[in-house]
Amino acid sequence: MRKKLDYEYCAAAPVLEWLGDKWALAVLLELHAKGVLRFNELYRTIPSISEKMLSAVLRSLVTDGLVTRKIYPTVPPKTEYCVSEFGATLIPHLIRLKEWGRENFETIMENRRKNRY
């Protein structure tokens, strides 16, 4: 009997994880819009995210290869983040999803008003 490995799950799971994480989407879109940012610069541009949450999201996006982290050997250390080449392939889809949300916002809100349980 073959042991099931952690990575042997639904192929869509990573994408659904990113889409389900509002902070991951916000970070990716902000890095795309602004280019290379340091942690504190990114932290200031995303309202209401905590430093702890931003750190966790960046760690996850770097681990998945969507964001590149560059550390400079300076004192104090300087770390910069940007969307990776791989992450850039996801950006057009995120932008389109964001546009779809804007285009359909009123319909969604009206449906919520009409269909409350």
DRENTORKOL-3810 file (N, C-alpha, C; in nm, 4 decimals):
REM DRENTORKOL-3810
@n.u->0.0839; n.v->-0.1178; n.w->0.0000; ca.u->0.0000; ca.v->0.0000; ca.w->0.0000; c.u->0.0887; c.v->0.1246; c.w->0.0000
@n.u->0.0594; n.v->0.2156; n.w->-0.0873; ca.u->0.1380; ca.v->0.3364; ca.w->-0.1018; c.u->0.0925; c.v->0.4424; c.w->-0.0014
@n.u->0.1889; n.v->0.5075; n.w->0.0643; ca.u->0.1572; ca.v->0.6126; ca.w->0.1605; c.u->0.1205; c.v->0.7405; c.w->0.0865
@n.u->0.0102; n.v->0.7995; n.w->0.1262; ca.u->-0.0324; ca.v->0.9256; ca.w->0.0652; c.u->0.0543; c.v->1.0391; c.w->0.1202
@n.u->0.1162; n.v->1.1156; n.w->0.0313; ca.u->0.2002; ca.v->1.2270; ca.w->0.0713; c.u->0.1176; c.v->1.3539; c.w->0.0821
@n.u->0.1660; n.v->1.4492; n.w->0.1613; ca.u->0.0940; ca.v->1.5745; ca.w->0.1836; c.u->0.0632; c.v->1.6494; c.w->0.0555
@n.u->0.1529; n.v->1.6425; n.w->-0.0425; ca.u->0.1337; ca.v->1.7198; ca.w->-0.1648; c.u->0.0396; c.v->1.6521; c.w->-0.2634
@n.u->-0.0074; n.v->1.5341; n.w->-0.2325; ca.u->-0.0971; ca.v->1.4622; ca.w->-0.3235; c.u->-0.2433; c.v->1.4939; c.w->-0.2904
@n.u->-0.2821; n.v->1.6156; n.w->-0.3131; ca.u->-0.4204; ca.v->1.6542; ca.w->-0.2935; c.u->-0.4677; c.v->1.7241; c.w->-0.4183
@n.u->-0.5869; n.v->1.7731; n.w->-0.4151; ca.u->-0.6466; ca.v->1.8384; ca.w->-0.5307; c.u->-0.5508; c.v->1.9412; c.w->-0.5903
@n.u->-0.5311; n.v->1.9355; n.w->-0.7207; ca.u->-0.4385; ca.v->2.0261; ca.w->-0.7878; c.u->-0.4817; c.v->2.1723; c.w->-0.7768
@n.u->-0.6084; n.v->2.1957; n.w->-0.7555; ca.u->-0.6586; ca.v->2.3331; ca.w->-0.7435; c.u->-0.6421; c.v->2.3888; c.w->-0.6024
@n.u->-0.6052; n.v->2.3057; n.w->-0.5067; ca.u->-0.6004; ca.v->2.3494; ca.w->-0.3672; c.u->-0.5128; c.v->2.4725; c.w->-0.3438
@n.u->-0.3914; n.v->2.4802; n.w->-0.3975; ca.u->-0.3119; ca.v->2.6010; ca.w->-0.3718; c.u->-0.3792; c.v->2.7277; c.w->-0.4241
@n.u->-0.4365; n.v->2.7202; n.w->-0.5417; ca.u->-0.5035; ca.v->2.8375; ca.w->-0.5996; c.u->-0.6231; c.v->2.8765; c.w->-0.5139
@n.u->-0.6996; n.v->2.7785; n.w->-0.4687; ca.u->-0.8147; ca.v->2.8076; ca.w->-0.3837; c.u->-0.7702; c.v->2.8663; c.w->-0.2498
@n.u->-0.6561; n.v->2.8215; n.w->-0.1996; ca.u->-0.6017; ca.v->2.8791; ca.w->-0.0761; c.u->-0.5685; c.v->3.0270; c.w->-0.0968
@n.u->-0.5048; n.v->3.0604; n.w->-0.2086; ca.u->-0.4697; ca.v->3.2004; ca.w->-0.2362; c.u->-0.5951; c.v->3.2838; c.w->-0.2532
@n.u->-0.6928; n.v->3.2328; n.w->-0.3279; ca.u->-0.8162; ca.v->3.3074; ca.w->-0.3519; c.u->-0.8974; c.v->3.3248; c.w->-0.2238
@n.u->-0.8866; n.v->3.2276; n.w->-0.1355; ca.u->-0.9595; ca.v->3.2336; ca.w->-0.0099; c.u->-0.8927; c.v->3.3210; c.w->0.0946
@n.u->-0.7749; n.v->3.3685; n.w->0.0671; ca.u->-0.7005; ca.v->3.4514; ca.w->0.1618; c.u->-0.6971; c.v->3.5948; c.w->0.1111
@n.u->-0.7848; n.v->3.6793; n.w->0.1665; ca.u->-0.7926; ca.v->3.8173; ca.w->0.1176; c.u->-0.6599; c.v->3.8890; c.w->0.1289
@n.u->-0.5800; n.v->3.8553; n.w->0.2289; ca.u->-0.4517; ca.v->3.9234; ca.w->0.2454; c.u->-0.3535; c.v->3.8825; c.w->0.1381
@n.u->-0.3544; n.v->3.7572; n.w->0.0986; ca.u->-0.2633; ca.v->3.7120; ca.w->-0.0077; c.u->-0.2936; c.v->3.7863; c.w->-0.1371
@n.u->-0.4208; n.v->3.8013; n.w->-0.1684; ca.u->-0.4589; ca.v->3.8732; ca.w->-0.2898; c.u->-0.4202; c.v->4.0202; c.w->-0.2796
@n.u->-0.4435; n.v->4.0800; n.w->-0.1638; ca.u->-0.4082; ca.v->4.2210; ca.w->-0.1447; c.u->-0.2582; c.v->4.2425; c.w->-0.1592
@n.u->-0.1787; n.v->4.1536; n.w->-0.1010; ca.u->-0.0323; ca.v->4.1655; ca.w->-0.1088; c.u->0.0145; c.v->4.1490; c.w->-0.2529
@n.u->-0.0358; n.v->4.0481; n.w->-0.3210; ca.u->0.0052; ca.v->4.0255; ca.w->-0.4603; c.u->-0.0301; c.v->4.1453; c.w->-0.5488
@n.u->-0.1516; n.v->4.1956; n.w->-0.5353; ca.u->-0.1930; ca.v->4.3081; ca.w->-0.6191; c.u->-0.1166; c.v->4.4354; c.w->-0.5837
@n.u->-0.0871; n.v->4.4551; n.w->-0.4573; ca.u->-0.0116; ca.v->4.5741; ca.w->-0.4159; c.u->0.1329; c.v->4.5665; c.w->-0.4659
@n.u->0.1949; n.v->4.4502; n.w->-0.4542; ca.u->0.3313; ca.v->4.4345; ca.w->-0.5061; c.u->0.3343; c.v->4.4512; c.w->-0.6576
@n.u->0.2303; n.v->4.4012; n.w->-0.7227; ca.u->0.2230; ca.v->4.4176; ca.w->-0.8680; c.u->0.2132; c.v->4.5654; c.w->-0.9046
@n.u->0.1305; n.v->4.6388; n.w->-0.8325; ca.u->0.1082; ca.v->4.7805; ca.w->-0.8626; c.u->0.2303; c.v->4.8669; c.w->-0.8304
@n.u->0.2997; n.v->4.8346; n.w->-0.7212; ca.u->0.4078; ca.v->4.9207; ca.w->-0.6740; c.u->0.5470; c.v->4.8702; c.w->-0.7109
@n.u->0.5582; n.v->4.7442; n.w->-0.7497; ca.u->0.6897; ca.v->4.6898; ca.w->-0.7840; c.u->0.7598; c.v->4.6342; c.w->-0.6623
@n.u->0.8817; n.v->4.6733; n.w->-0.6400; ca.u->0.9626; ca.v->4.6242; ca.w->-0.5284; c.u->0.9322; c.v->4.7076; c.w->-0.4042
@n.u->0.8996; n.v->4.6392; n.w->-0.2940; ca.u->0.8703; ca.v->4.7084; ca.w->-0.1688; c.u->0.9390; c.v->4.6397; c.w->-0.0517
@n.u->0.9780; n.v->4.7196; n.w->0.0444; ca.u->1.0271; ca.v->4.6656; ca.w->0.1706; c.u->0.9066; c.v->4.6359; c.w->0.2584
@n.u->0.9285; n.v->4.5569; n.w->0.3640; ca.u->0.8195; ca.v->4.5129; ca.w->0.4510; c.u->0.7372; c.v->4.6307; c.w->0.5016
@n.u->0.8036; n.v->4.7309; n.w->0.5601; ca.u->0.7306; ca.v->4.8438; ca.w->0.6184; c.u->0.6563; c.v->4.9262; c.w->0.5129
@n.u->0.7121; n.v->4.9370; n.w->0.3939; ca.u->0.6428; ca.v->5.0078; ca.w->0.2858; c.u->0.5134; c.v->4.9340; c.w->0.2497
@n.u->0.5242; n.v->4.8036; n.w->0.2387; ca.u->0.4080; ca.v->4.7214; ca.w->0.2064; c.u->0.3061; c.v->4.7273; c.w->0.3194
@n.u->0.3534; n.v->4.7219; n.w->0.4419; ca.u->0.2670; ca.v->4.7275; ca.w->0.5599; c.u->0.1847; c.v->4.8571; c.w->0.5614
@n.u->0.2468; n.v->4.9680; n.w->0.5261; ca.u->0.1776; ca.v->5.0973; ca.w->0.5254; c.u->0.0743; c.v->5.1087; c.w->0.4130
@n.u->0.0906; n.v->5.0321; n.w->0.3061; ca.u->-0.0009; ca.v->5.0452; ca.w->0.1922; c.u->-0.1266; c.v->4.9592; c.w->0.2037
@n.u->-0.1281; n.v->4.8642; n.w->0.2978; ca.u->-0.2439; ca.v->4.7749; ca.w->0.3113; c.u->-0.3136; c.v->4.8038; c.w->0.4438
@n.u->-0.4244; n.v->4.8762; n.w->0.4383; ca.u->-0.4947; ca.v->4.9138; ca.w->0.5618; c.u->-0.5436; c.v->4.7915; c.w->0.6389
@n.u->-0.5315; n.v->4.7964; n.w->0.7659; ca.u->-0.5847; ca.v->4.7000; ca.w->0.8635; c.u->-0.5167; c.v->4.5630; c.w->0.8673
@n.u->-0.4109; n.v->4.5406; n.w->0.7935; ca.u->-0.3376; ca.v->4.4147; ca.w->0.8094; c.u->-0.2394; c.v->4.4323; c.w->0.9253
@n.u->-0.2249; n.v->4.3290; n.w->1.0059; ca.u->-0.1289; ca.v->4.3360; ca.w->1.1155; c.u->0.0097; c.v->4.2967; c.w->1.0648
@n.u->0.1123; n.v->4.3365; n.w->1.1363; ca.u->0.2486; ca.v->4.2993; ca.w->1.0981; c.u->0.2646; c.v->4.1479; c.w->1.0989
@n.u->0.2060; n.v->4.0841; n.w->1.1991; ca.u->0.2140; ca.v->3.9378; ca.w->1.2102; c.u->0.1495; c.v->3.8695; c.w->1.0893
@n.u->0.0319; n.v->3.9189; n.w->1.0496; ca.u->-0.0386; ca.v->3.8611; ca.w->0.9348; c.u->0.0389; c.v->3.8858; c.w->0.8066
@n.u->0.0909; n.v->4.0068; n.w->0.7881; ca.u->0.1689; ca.v->4.0367; ca.w->0.6682; c.u->0.2911; c.v->3.9468; c.w->0.6601
@n.u->0.3573; n.v->3.9273; n.w->0.7721; ca.u->0.4743; ca.v->3.8395; ca.w->0.7753; c.u->0.4372; c.v->3.6967; c.w->0.7348
@n.u->0.3260; n.v->3.6471; n.w->0.7872; ca.u->0.2812; ca.v->3.5107; ca.w->0.7552; c.u->0.2433; c.v->3.4978; c.w->0.6079
@n.u->0.1738; n.v->3.5986; n.w->0.5560; ca.u->0.1318; ca.v->3.5956; ca.w->0.4153; c.u->0.2534; c.v->3.6012; c.w->0.3235
@n.u->0.3467; n.v->3.6885; n.w->0.3529; ca.u->0.4684; ca.v->3.6970; ca.w->0.2710; c.u->0.5452; c.v->3.5659; c.w->0.2741
@n.u->0.5571; n.v->3.5065; n.w->0.3926; ca.u->0.6269; ca.v->3.3778; ca.w->0.4046; c.u->0.5609; c.v->3.2731; c.w->0.3157
@n.u->0.4281; n.v->3.2678; n.w->0.3188; ca.u->0.3532; ca.v->3.1714; ca.w->0.2385; c.u->0.3709; c.v->3.1975; c.w->0.0886
@n.u->0.3622; n.v->3.3237; n.w->0.0474; ca.u->0.3752; ca.v->3.3572; ca.w->-0.0945; c.u->0.5170; c.v->3.3329; c.w->-0.1452
@n.u->0.6155; n.v->3.3559; n.w->-0.0608; ca.u->0.7546; ca.v->3.3267; ca.w->-0.0983; c.u->0.7726; c.v->3.1752; c.w->-0.1098
@n.u->0.7182; n.v->3.1010; n.w->-0.0134; ca.u->0.7283; ca.v->2.9541; ca.w->-0.0151; c.u->0.6664; c.v->2.8959; c.w->-0.1412
@n.u->0.5527; n.v->2.9508; n.w->-0.1831; ca.u->0.4845; ca.v->2.9011; ca.w->-0.3031; c.u->0.5447; c.v->2.9545; c.w->-0.4326
@n.u->0.6387; n.v->3.0476; n.w->-0.4206; ca.u->0.7075; ca.v->3.0981; ca.w->-0.5394; c.u->0.6381; c.v->3.2133; c.w->-0.6098
@n.u->0.5358; n.v->3.2704; n.w->-0.5486; ca.u->0.4635; ca.v->3.3817; ca.w->-0.6111; c.u->0.5321; c.v->3.5156; c.w->-0.5866
@n.u->0.6076; n.v->3.5230; n.w->-0.4794; ca.u->0.6788; ca.v->3.6447; ca.w->-0.4410; c.u->0.8261; c.v->3.6105; c.w->-0.4210
@n.u->0.9109; n.v->3.7032; n.w->-0.4624; ca.u->1.0554; ca.v->3.6888; ca.w->-0.4444; c.u->1.0985; c.v->3.7757; c.w->-0.3277
@n.u->1.1834; n.v->3.7215; n.w->-0.2443; ca.u->1.2370; ca.v->3.7924; ca.w->-0.1276; c.u->1.3871; c.v->3.8078; c.w->-0.1477
@n.u->1.4345; n.v->3.9304; n.w->-0.1404; ca.u->1.5778; ca.v->3.9562; ca.w->-0.1564; c.u->1.6295; c.v->4.0232; c.w->-0.0303
@n.u->1.7302; n.v->3.9610; n.w->0.0306; ca.u->1.7891; ca.v->4.0129; ca.w->0.1538; c.u->1.9254; c.v->4.0726; c.w->0.1203
@n.u->1.9458; n.v->4.1956; n.w->0.1627; ca.u->2.0735; ca.v->4.2633; ca.w->0.1420; c.u->2.1558; c.v->4.2548; c.w->0.2707
@n.u->2.2829; n.v->4.2212; n.w->0.2603; ca.u->2.3669; ca.v->4.2071; ca.w->0.3799; c.u->2.4134; c.v->4.3434; c.w->0.4332
@n.u->2.3199; n.v->4.4199; n.w->0.4827; ca.u->2.3512; ca.v->4.5510; ca.w->0.5382; c.u->2.3145; c.v->4.5532; c.w->0.6859
@n.u->2.3567; n.v->4.6577; n.w->0.7542; ca.u->2.3187; ca.v->4.6754; ca.w->0.8937; c.u->2.2422; c.v->4.8066; c.w->0.9030
@n.u->2.1155; n.v->4.8045; n.w->0.9401; ca.u->2.0334; ca.v->4.6860; ca.w->0.9643; c.u->2.0021; c.v->4.6146; c.w->0.8322
@n.u->1.9629; n.v->4.4868; n.w->0.8405; ca.u->1.9335; ca.v->4.4118; ca.w->0.7181; c.u->1.8211; c.v->4.4772; c.w->0.6382
@n.u->1.8337; n.v->4.4731; n.w->0.5073; ca.u->1.7326; ca.v->4.5285; ca.w->0.4175; c.u->1.6728; c.v->4.4120; c.w->0.3389
@n.u->1.5402; n.v->4.4008; n.w->0.3422; ca.u->1.4714; ca.v->4.2936; ca.w->0.2702; c.u->1.3675; c.v->4.3563; c.w->0.1780
@n.u->1.3672; n.v->4.3115; n.w->0.0536; ca.u->1.2716; ca.v->4.3611; ca.w->-0.0451; c.u->1.1892; c.v->4.2451; c.w->-0.1001
@n.u->1.0654; n.v->4.2781; n.w->-0.1350; ca.u->0.9726; ca.v->4.1794; ca.w->-0.1906; c.u->0.9198; c.v->4.2296; c.w->-0.3243
@n.u->0.8993; n.v->4.1362; n.w->-0.4160; ca.u->0.8353; ca.v->4.1683; ca.w->-0.5432; c.u->0.7666; c.v->4.0431; c.w->-0.5965
@n.u->0.6741; n.v->4.0641; n.w->-0.6878; ca.u->0.6065; ca.v->3.9510; ca.w->-0.7516; c.u->0.7103; c.v->3.8789; c.w->-0.8378
@n.u->0.7173; n.v->3.7477; n.w->-0.8251; ca.u->0.8112; ca.v->3.6677; ca.w->-0.9044; c.u->0.7609; c.v->3.6531; c.w->-1.0480
@n.u->0.8449; n.v->3.5996; n.w->-1.1332; ca.u->0.8016; ca.v->3.5709; ca.w->-1.2713; c.u->0.6822; c.v->3.4773; c.w->-1.2710
@n.u->0.6889; n.v->3.3769; n.w->-1.1868; ca.u->0.5794; ca.v->3.2816; ca.w->-1.1741; c.u->0.4536; c.v->3.3517; c.w->-1.1221
@n.u->0.4679; n.v->3.4345; n.w->-1.0199; ca.u->0.3543; ca.v->3.5083; ca.w->-0.9647; c.u->0.2913; c.v->3.6013; c.w->-1.0661
@n.u->0.3743; n.v->3.6564; n.w->-1.1544; ca.u->0.3238; ca.v->3.7481; ca.w->-1.2573; c.u->0.2246; c.v->3.6790; c.w->-1.3504
@n.u->0.2362; n.v->3.5479; n.w->-1.3650; ca.u->0.1418; ca.v->3.4757; ca.w->-1.4514; c.u->0.0027; c.v->3.4674; c.w->-1.3887
@n.u->-0.0053; n.v->3.4850; n.w->-1.2573; ca.u->-0.1342; ca.v->3.4819; ca.w->-1.1873; c.u->-0.2022; c.v->3.6192; c.w->-1.1879
@n.u->-0.1256; n.v->3.7249; n.w->-1.1973; ca.u->-0.1770; ca.v->3.8618; ca.w->-1.1837; c.u->-0.2918; c.v->3.8941; c.w->-1.2803
@n.u->-0.2813; n.v->3.8623; n.w->-1.4109; ca.u->-0.3939; ca.v->3.8962; ca.w->-1.5001; c.u->-0.5256; c.v->3.8318; c.w->-1.4567
@n.u->-0.5181; n.v->3.7127; n.w->-1.4002; ca.u->-0.6385; ca.v->3.6447; ca.w->-1.3532; c.u->-0.6955; c.v->3.7149; c.w->-1.2298
@n.u->-0.6077; n.v->3.7600; n.w->-1.1407; ca.u->-0.6528; ca.v->3.8320; ca.w->-1.0215; c.u->-0.7148; c.v->3.9662; c.w->-1.0596
@n.u->-0.6525; n.v->4.0331; n.w->-1.1547; ca.u->-0.7060; ca.v->4.1617; ca.w->-1.2002; c.u->-0.8441; c.v->4.1416; c.w->-1.2621
@n.u->-0.8583; n.v->4.0397; n.w->-1.3425; ca.u->-0.9889; ca.v->4.0119; ca.w->-1.4059; c.u->-1.0932; c.v->3.9770; c.w->-1.2997
@n.u->-1.0545; n.v->3.8996; n.w->-1.1995; ca.u->-1.1459; ca.v->3.8649; ca.w->-1.0904; c.u->-1.1879; c.v->3.9909; c.w->-1.0145
@n.u->-1.0937; n.v->4.0794; n.w->-0.9898; ca.u->-1.1234; ca.v->4.2068; ca.w->-0.9233; c.u->-1.2184; c.v->4.2912; c.w->-1.0089
@n.u->-1.1938; n.v->4.2951; n.w->-1.1395; ca.u->-1.2822; ca.v->4.3687; ca.w->-1.2307; c.u->-1.4225; c.v->4.3099; c.w->-1.2308
@n.u->-1.4301; n.v->4.1767; n.w->-1.2319; ca.u->-1.5608; ca.v->4.1105; ca.w->-1.2291; c.u->-1.6362; c.v->4.1505; c.w->-1.1025
@n.u->-1.5659; n.v->4.1561; n.w->-0.9904; ca.u->-1.6277; ca.v->4.1969; ca.w->-0.8651; c.u->-1.6819; c.v->4.3387; c.w->-0.8717
@n.u->-1.6033; n.v->4.4283; n.w->-0.9310; ca.u->-1.6499; ca.v->4.5677; ca.w->-0.9459; c.u->-1.7709; c.v->4.5756; c.w->-1.0376
@n.u->-1.7647; n.v->4.5033; n.w->-1.1497; ca.u->-1.8741; ca.v->4.5061; ca.w->-1.2471; c.u->-2.0035; c.v->4.4504; c.w->-1.1887
@n.u->-1.9935; n.v->4.3578; n.w->-1.0972; ca.u->-2.1109; ca.v->4.2889; ca.w->-1.0452; c.u->-2.1431; c.v->4.3226; c.w->-0.9000
@n.u->-2.0767; n.v->4.4222; n.w->-0.8461; ca.u->-2.0942; ca.v->4.4573; ca.w->-0.7054; c.u->-2.2398; c.v->4.4857; c.w->-0.6702
@n.u->-2.3045; n.v->4.5712; n.w->-0.7482; ca.u->-2.4438; ca.v->4.6078; ca.w->-0.7189; c.u->-2.5361; c.v->4.4862; c.w->-0.7253
@n.u->-2.5147; n.v->4.4000; n.w->-0.8223; ca.u->-2.5966; ca.v->4.2783; ca.w->-0.8347; c.u->-2.5759; c.v->4.1879; c.w->-0.7137
@n.u->-2.4541; n.v->4.1725; n.w->-0.6721; ca.u->-2.4239; ca.v->4.0882; ca.w->-0.5556; c.u->-2.4906; c.v->4.1449; c.w->-0.4310
@n.u->-2.4791; n.v->4.2771; n.w->-0.4111; ca.u->-2.5392; ca.v->4.3400; ca.w->-0.2935; c.u->-2.6920; c.v->4.3292; c.w->-0.2967
@n.u->-2.7497; n.v->4.3485; n.w->-0.4143; ca.u->-2.8956; ca.v->4.3345; ca.w->-0.4281; c.u->-2.9379; c.v->4.1910; c.w->-0.3990
@n.u->-2.8648; n.v->4.0938; n.w->-0.4507; ca.u->-2.8966; ca.v->3.9534; ca.w->-0.4227; c.u->-2.8867; c.v->3.9236; c.w->-0.2736
@n.u->-2.7888; n.v->3.9801; n.w->-0.2069; ca.u->-2.7760; ca.v->3.9589; ca.w->-0.0629; c.u->-2.8959; c.v->4.0184; c.w->0.0112
@n.u->-2.9395; n.v->4.1364; n.w->-0.0310; ca.u->-3.0561; ca.v->4.1980; ca.w->0.0334; c.u->-3.1822; c.v->4.1148; c.w->0.0126
@n.u->-3.2005; n.v->4.0625; n.w->-0.1088; ca.u->-3.3210; ca.v->3.9866; ca.w->-0.1423; c.u->-3.3210; c.v->3.8473; c.w->-0.0825
@n.u->-3.2062; n.v->3.7868; n.w->-0.0696; ca.u->-3.1996; ca.v->3.6447; ca.w->-0.0353; c.u->-3.1470; c.v->3.6153; c.w->0.1036
@n.u->-3.1660; n.v->3.7074; n.w->0.1964; ca.u->-3.1231; ca.v->3.6820; ca.w->0.3356; c.u->-3.2096; c.v->3.5741; c.w->0.3963
@n.u->-3.1476; n.v->3.4883; n.w->0.4718; ca.u->-3.2223; ca.v->3.3820; ca.w->0.5426; c.u->-3.2694; c.v->3.4299; c.w->0.6767
END
